[in-house]
């Protein structure tokens, strides 16, 4: 419940019980609006527990975030990294290009539904054991694929399926980590950086691996990404402490003596107090701060309030939430463009008039990466500024929908990029035409994916882990369908129809 000052001078109580509604600004605090916003947000960490991740230093938070982004980047690279070697793999295994695309599909579908296994564990046992275990298994899977890439098709596609299962947490655990350690008004930028890591992996991975495949082989592409995962394993061990916090945090309430209070409108102000269920700030001396080595324990504490059965079932229940369903569809359709490009770049640019070799096919992904950088700004800092402006106009009360006006820009860029790429490709213009179009398309796709994720996390932040499982599953289902149909569809109907 919050208070709003009426023109008559009466304080009107309003309910703010809609999902994601937050009192973001203390209108009675001294100083500028930005300072009042910052003061209220910084009051929310635990007053009694020095181990609360919201109380970590900015350096420590950024170290954890960048570790998580590197983990997600490596996982994202392994998905479309075969883009520059699709024709070579099809020739070596003596299968069609569509059959090689099925190997990508096996990774995608197992990645999406693998989170049904990983995230209940992350919710009950913490984020750190999931980061470490999945990263280790992801590296082993890449070594397996490096060996089977020069053996036969069946072991290779089975390895791709296991890779998807092992890398699944990249889709869900990093956004949960962001909500663990950053305040609400800081999350938009951090989620956009994570989104850039995923889309950047989808775009930089094929670019680099294409030259590795051209110079060495598909086998070496997988060996090198396995080495990168090994380096990240070391940084995760030493610089990725547990971010899940189960202790009490203060609740901000409005304090007044009467149900309705009359005060002069020019002196209207609100008073807040912090209530901690079952605890008092006076007990702060009883909780000691963990040492650096204590923070590196494989897992810190089991959350006995979490039921693994309920944590497993909740992502299915969340499909009935309109916000979650909408976000899942938008996220899936936005990231679907990367899947389409990953499985079709050889089909589109290897034949005349472009005649791109493996390295040049990889360079196609440079334009989408630049577009993703532009999209990261538009859906991160810009969307945060728009939401903060709307919060000021709403008497300091933040609604998740305040991020959504930026979706208009995402929709326009996605449409114009797809139109530009398909029309110029169909007309066989200079290669700059379709490739610039793909860059514009990726800017819109990056915005759409990140805004959809941020919106759902803002609305149901207490269900961040389960929510990202739902989004990941539905996104992977959409992407998996693309891998089964897009190659044959391009042959049958052409790029404009697709």
Secondary structure, 3 states (H helix, E strand, C coil): CEEEECCCCEEEEECCCCCCCEECCCCCCCCCHHHHHHHHHCCCCCCCCCCCHHHCCHHHHHHHHHHHHHHHHHHHHHHHCCHHHHHHHHHHHCCCHHHHHHHHHHHHHHHHHHHHHHHHHHHHHCHHHHHHHHHHHHHHHHHHHHHHCCCCHHHHHHHHHHHHHHHHHHHCHHHHHHHHHCCHHHHHHHHHHHHHHHHHHHHHHHHHHHHHHHHCCHHHHHHHHHHHHHHHHHHHHHHCCCCCCCCCCCEEEECCCCCCCECCHHHCCCCEEEECCCCCHHHHHHCCCCCCCHHHCCCCCCCCCCCHHHHHHHHHHHHHCHHHHHHHHHHHHHHHHHHHHHHHHHHHHCCCCCCCCHHHHHHHHHHHHHHHHHHHHHHCHHHHHHHHHHHHHCCCEECHHHHHHHHHHHHHHHHHHHHHHHHHHHCCCCHHHHHHHHHHHHHHHHHHHHHHHHHHHHHCHHHHHHHHHHHHHHHHHHHHHHHHHHHHHHHHHCCCCC
